[in-house]
Amino acid sequence: MLFKFKSKAAADLIMLAPDARRLLQIMLGHGTERGIIEVAQLPEVIARLEAAVKQDEAARQQVRENAISANPQPSGLAVDEAEVLDPVRLSQRAAPMVKMLKRCQAEESAVVWGV
């Protein structure tokens, strides 16, 4: 299933359901099939998403450091990061959404999906 996020301020953003639900959970606390992000909510939603990206990057760095300290190898790679974490970073999944949300904030336009 696909989610299509729409706004008058930006092009449509299409995502696979699991990725969209994950971002909606971060931004709004739920991953409903339909919804709207009002203009007044945009600053808080953007802040939540950016904070989650920073937290994900910090967790990835911690995994790397723990793996290296637990089993240092000459190559410097103690464990394949993909074995521990999703190989696609949250920052990669969230970047198009953040861009859309910031554009909507600048142009004072809501974001809708599932309509």
Sequence and secondary structure as in RCSB ss.txt:
>XXXX:A:sequence
MLFKFKSKAAADLIMLAPDARRLLQIMLGHGTERGIIEVAQLPEVIARLEAAVKQDEAARQQVRENAISANPQPS
GLAVDEAEVLDPVRLSQRAAPMVKMLKRCQAEESAVVWGV
>XXXX:A:secstr
 EEEEE SSS  EEEEHHHHHHHHHHHHS   SSEEE GGGHHHHHHHHHHHHHHHHHHHHHHHHHHHHHS  TT
S  S HHHHS SS HHHHHHHHHHHHHHHHHTT  EEE  
